[in-house]
Amino acid sequence: MCKWSILVPKFGVCLLPELDEKILADAFLAEELGYDYLWIGDHCQYDVFSMLTFFAQKTRRVRLGTSVTSPYTRHPTTIAAAIATVNEISSGRAVLGLGAAAGEVLRRQLFVPEFPLLHCKEAIEVIRPLLAGKTVTYEGETVRVNQYRLQMKAANVPIYLAARGPRMLELAGESADGVFINGLGAWPPALKNALQHVATGARQAGRSLRELDVVCWTRIAISEDPDALRDLIRPVIGLKLSVVPDNILKKRFGIGPELAHLIKGRFEAIKRDRDPLRPVGVLGGSVEDLISDSFVEKYCLCGTPEQIVRRIRKLLDAGATQICLLNWPRRDRPEDLSDVRIKTLRTFAEYVIPAFRDC
């Protein structure tokens, strides 16, 4: 047992669903190198459940989850059937990550991203009993089901909720098995603040915060010379800050309204001419000069292996129970970053994960 903490954290890798052999290599490495979770994004491109089914057949141990799918684009009964199928094929390794999804993407698909809290709440209330093998009749405001039952094995697949605002964080505490702290980065004070809301929701439901897996999504730049990677990660952070609401920027990261307006103004000026589903390189690069080293520090695990171990310990002390590495995007720069991604996964697995399992 580690003397500094009773917690042995879980480690995950989050990838976009791509049929690229180098992205697939990252996914297979997740199991080979000892990561606990492989999360696949749902961005309405390559189908997330098809990808998870593929990985279910190619892996034996790693848990497989969506990060995240949305009740706007998929009916809750369809979500339940899809994740139950993955669960059967993977012999019980499926995890359902649910969230409201990006408003801009939904609007491009002609979905109206209204009432996200209600959509997620009602989706969970339908999906959970379906996965438990029950026949469901449900009259909600966003979904209605009449005497519906899944014709497959009942399975209590864990449900994780991606949350950023106070009310969604409370909903995660009330009804989810895990929570992705969306828009957090790797900053312990922000995590503590978010978990206050999760804990409030848990108490209201007669639960404890300890019942939830708290997933810290973060980019990572790990190297004996982290300064060499800092500029590569800066556009990614710029992109993320461009789409985070102003009140979250101020509350969690201390970014004032003038800087927030400047970042978002540049973002809006050029995004109309770009593919909104793959904007990282150009859009993030447009604001990278505004992203100071302190923002990199808050939004990314950037440092040597020893420094990152210390950073993770602080995140665990703040309440995280799973550290999930968001993969390096393919389009940060014109050059191929596949080698950087793979080296990152290997270095983290070799030097960081054992620090928490071999003590």
C-alpha positions in Angstrom: 0.0 0.0 0.0 1.3 3.5 -0.9 2.1 5.4 2.3 0.9 8.7 0.9 -2.6 7.4 -0.1 -4.9 4.4 0.3 -6.1 4.8 -3.3 -4.7 2.8 -6.1 -5.9 4.9 -9.1 -7.1 3.6 -12.5 -5.6 4.8 -15.7 -7.3 5.2 -19.1 -6.7 6.3 -22.6 -9.2 8.2 -24.6 -9.1 8.1 -28.4 -11.2 9.5 -31.3 -12.8 6.8 -33.4 -10.5 6.5 -36.4 -9.8 3.7 -38.9 -6.2 4.7 -39.0 -3.6 2.0 -38.4 -1.6 4.3 -36.2 -4.7 5.2 -34.0 -5.5 1.6 -33.8 -2.0 0.9 -32.7 -2.5 3.3 -29.8 -5.7 1.4 -28.8 -4.0 -2.0 -28.7 -1.1 -0.5 -26.8 -3.6 0.5 -24.0 -4.1 -3.1 -23.1 -0.6 -4.2 -23.8 0.9 -1.5 -21.5 -1.4 -2.1 -18.6 -4.0 0.7 -18.9 -7.3 -0.1 -17.2 -9.7 1.7 -19.6 -9.9 2.4 -23.3 -12.4 5.2 -24.0 -13.6 5.9 -27.5 -15.1 9.3 -28.4 -18.4 9.6 -30.3 -18.1 12.4 -32.7 -20.7 11.2 -35.3 -17.9 10.1 -37.7 -16.7 6.5 -37.4 -19.3 4.8 -35.2 -18.2 4.5 -31.6 -20.1 1.2 -30.9 -18.7 -0.4 -34.0 -15.2 0.6 -32.9 -15.8 -0.8 -29.4 -17.1 -4.0 -30.8 -13.9 -4.3 -32.9 -11.8 -3.7 -29.8 -13.8 -6.1 -27.8 -12.8 -8.9 -30.2 -9.1 -7.8 -30.2 -8.6 -7.4 -26.5 -9.1 -9.5 -23.4 -8.7 -7.3 -20.3 -9.0 -3.6 -20.8 -12.5 -2.1 -20.1 -14.2 -0.4 -23.1 -16.3 2.7 -22.9 -17.8 5.6 -24.8 -16.5 9.0 -24.0 -19.2 10.1 -24.6 -22.3 9.3 -26.5 -25.3 11.6 -26.5 -29.1 11.2 -25.9 -29.6 13.9 -28.5 -28.2 11.9 -31.4 -29.2 8.4 -30.2 -32.4 7.3 -28.5 -31.8 5.9 -25.0 -33.2 2.5 -26.0 -30.7 2.4 -28.9 -27.9 3.4 -26.6 -28.9 0.7 -24.1 -29.0 -2.0 -26.8 -25.7 -0.9 -28.3 -23.7 -0.9 -25.0 -25.3 -4.2 -23.9 -24.2 -5.7 -27.2 -20.6 -4.5 -26.6 -20.8 -5.8 -23.1 -21.8 -9.3 -24.2 -19.1 -9.5 -26.9 -16.5 -8.2 -24.4 -17.5 -10.6 -21.7 -18.7 -7.9 -19.3 -16.1 -5.2 -20.0 -18.3 -2.4 -21.3 -18.8 1.0 -19.7 -21.3 3.6 -20.9 -20.1 7.2 -21.0 -23.0 9.6 -21.5 -23.1 13.3 -22.0 -25.0 16.2 -23.7 -22.3 16.5 -26.5 -20.9 19.7 -28.0 -23.6 22.2 -28.8 -21.9 23.4 -32.0 -21.8 19.8 -33.4 -25.4 19.2 -32.5 -26.5 22.5 -34.2 -24.6 21.5 -37.4 -26.7 18.3 -37.4 -29.9 20.3 -36.9 -30.4 19.1 -33.3 -31.5 21.8 -30.9 -29.2 21.4 -27.8 -31.8 22.5 -25.3 -32.4 21.1 -21.8 -29.2 19.1 -21.6 -29.7 18.2 -17.9 -33.2 16.9 -18.6 -32.0 14.8 -21.6 -29.2 13.2 -19.6 -31.4 12.6 -16.5 -34.2 10.9 -18.4 -31.7 8.9 -20.6 -30.2 7.4 -17.4 -33.6 6.7 -16.0 -34.5 4.7 -19.1 -31.1 3.1 -19.8 -30.3 1.7 -16.4 -33.4 -0.4 -15.9 -33.1 -1.7 -19.5 -29.6 -2.9 -18.8 -30.8 -4.6 -15.7 -33.2 -6.7 -17.8 -36.4 -4.8 -16.8 -39.4 -4.0 -19.0 -39.6 -0.2 -19.1 -42.5 2.2 -19.5 -41.4 5.8 -19.2 -43.2 9.1 -19.8 -40.7 11.8 -19.8 -40.4 15.2 -21.5 -37.6 14.2 -23.8 -38.2 10.4 -24.2 -41.1 8.0 -24.0 -41.0 4.3 -23.9 -43.9 1.8 -23.8 -43.3 -1.7 -22.5 -39.8 -2.0 -23.9 -37.3 -4.6 -23.0 -33.9 -5.7 -24.3 -33.9 -9.2 -25.6 -30.3 -9.9 -24.4 -28.5 -10.7 -21.2 -29.2 -8.4 -18.3 -26.0 -6.6 -17.3 -25.4 -3.8 -14.8 -23.1 -1.8 -17.2 -21.6 1.2 -15.3 -22.9 4.6 -16.5 -20.6 7.6 -16.4 -21.7 11.1 -16.9 -19.7 13.9 -18.5 -20.4 17.1 -16.5 -19.1 20.6 -16.4 -21.8 22.9 -14.9 -23.0 22.6 -11.3 -26.3 21.0 -12.0 -24.9 18.4 -14.3 -22.2 17.6 -11.7 -24.9 17.2 -9.1 -26.8 14.8 -11.5 -23.7 12.7 -11.8 -23.5 12.5 -8.0 -27.2 11.5 -7.8 -27.4 8.9 -10.5 -24.1 7.9 -12.2 -21.5 5.3 -11.4 -18.7 7.6 -12.5 -18.2 11.2 -13.6 -16.0 12.8 -16.3 -15.1 16.2 -15.0 -15.4 17.9 -18.4 -13.3 21.0 -19.2 -11.2 20.4 -16.1 -7.7 19.7 -17.3 -5.2 18.8 -14.5 -5.7 21.5 -11.9 -6.5 20.2 -8.4 -8.3 23.4 -7.2 -10.7 23.1 -10.1 -11.3 19.4 -9.4 -12.1 20.1 -5.7 -14.5 22.8 -6.7 -16.3 20.5 -9.2 -16.5 17.6 -6.7 -18.3 19.8 -4.2 -21.2 19.8 -6.6 -20.9 16.0 -7.2 -20.9 15.4 -3.5 -24.0 17.6 -3.1 -25.9 15.4 -5.6 -24.7 12.2 -4.0 -25.9 13.4 -0.6 -29.3 14.3 -2.0 -29.6 10.7 -3.3 -28.4 9.1 -0.1 -25.1 8.2 -1.6 -21.4 8.9 -1.0 -19.0 10.5 -3.3 -16.8 7.5 -2.7 -19.2 5.4 -4.7 -18.2 7.2 -7.9 -15.2 6.8 -10.2 -14.0 10.3 -10.7 -12.3 10.6 -14.1 -9.8 13.4 -14.7 -9.6 13.9 -18.5 -6.3 15.5 -19.3 -3.8 16.1 -22.1 -0.3 15.0 -21.4 3.2 16.0 -22.5 5.7 13.7 -20.8 9.4 13.9 -21.5 12.8 14.4 -19.9 12.7 17.7 -21.8 9.0 18.7 -21.5 9.7 22.2 -22.9 10.2 20.5 -26.3 6.5 19.3 -26.1 5.0 22.4 -24.5 4.5 24.3 -27.8 3.0 21.2 -29.5 0.3 21.0 -26.8 -0.4 24.7 -26.7 -2.8 24.8 -29.7 -4.9 21.9 -28.2 -5.3 23.9 -25.0 -6.2 27.0 -27.0 -8.9 25.1 -28.8 -10.4 23.8 -25.5 -10.3 27.2 -23.9 -12.0 28.6 -26.9 -15.2 26.6 -26.3 -15.4 26.7 -22.5 -18.0 29.1 -21.2 -16.7 32.3 -19.7 -17.9 31.7 -16.2 -16.0 28.3 -16.2 -12.9 30.0 -17.5 -12.9 32.5 -14.7 -14.0 30.2 -11.9 -11.7 27.3 -12.7 -8.7 28.9 -14.4 -8.7 32.5 -13.5 -9.1 33.7 -17.0 -10.6 37.2 -17.0 -13.3 38.4 -19.5 -10.9 40.4 -21.7 -8.6 37.5 -22.4 -11.6 35.1 -22.8 -13.1 37.5 -25.3 -9.9 37.8 -27.2 -9.4 34.0 -27.4 -13.0 33.4 -28.5 -12.9 36.3 -31.0 -10.0 34.8 -32.9 -11.6 31.4 -32.8 -14.9 32.6 -34.2 -13.2 34.6 -36.9 -11.9 31.6 -38.8 -13.9 28.6 -37.7 -16.7 29.2 -40.3 -14.3 28.0 -43.1 -13.2 24.9 -41.3 -14.5 21.4 -40.6 -16.0 21.8 -37.1 -15.3 18.2 -36.2 -11.6 18.5 -36.8 -10.6 22.1 -36.1 -7.6 21.5 -33.8 -4.7 22.5 -35.9 -5.8 25.7 -37.5 -8.3 26.9 -34.8 -6.1 26.0 -31.9 -3.0 27.5 -33.6 -4.8 30.8 -34.0 -4.8 31.4 -30.3 -1.7 29.6 -29.2 0.3 32.8 -28.6 -2.4 33.7 -25.9 -1.9 30.4 -24.0 0.7 31.1 -21.3 2.8 28.4 -19.6 0.5 28.7 -16.6 -2.5 27.6 -18.7 -0.5 24.7 -20.0 0.3 23.8 -16.4 -3.4 23.9 -15.4 -4.8 22.2 -18.4 -2.2 19.5 -19.1 0.1 17.1 -17.3 3.3 18.5 -18.7 6.7 17.5 -17.2 9.2 14.8 -16.6 7.9 11.4 -15.4 8.8 12.4 -11.8 7.0 15.7 -12.0 3.9 14.0 -13.5 3.8 11.4 -10.7 3.8 14.3 -8.2 1.1 16.1 -10.2 -1.1 13.0 -10.2 -0.7 12.5 -6.5 -2.1 16.0 -6.0 -5.1 15.2 -8.3 -5.7 12.0 -6.3 -5.6 13.9 -3.1 -8.1 16.3 -4.6 -10.5 13.4 -5.3 -9.7 11.9 -8.7 -9.8 8.1 -8.9 -9.0 7.7 -12.6 -6.5 9.6 -14.8 -7.5 9.4 -18.4 -5.0 10.5 -21.1 -6.5 12.3 -24.1 -4.6 11.3 -27.1 -2.5 13.7 -29.1 -4.8 14.9 -32.0 -3.7 14.1 -35.5 -3.8 17.7 -36.7 -2.0 19.8 -34.2 0.7 20.4 -36.8 1.1 19.3 -40.4 3.6 16.7 -39.4 2.5 13.3 -38.2 2.4 13.0 -34.4 1.8 9.3 -34.2 5.3 8.7 -32.8 4.7 11.3 -30.1 1.5 9.7 -29.1 2.9 6.2 -28.9 6.0 7.3 -27.1 3.8 9.2 -24.6 1.7 6.1 -23.9 4.9 3.9 -23.5 6.7 6.4 -21.3 3.7 6.9 -19.0 3.2 3.2 -18.7 6.9 2.5 -18.0 7.6 5.3 -15.5 4.3 6.6 -14.1 1.8 3.7 -13.7 4.3 1.6 -11.7 4.7 4.4 -9.2 1.2 3.8 -8.1 1.1 0.0 -8.3 4.5 -1.1 -7.0 4.5 0.7 -3.7 
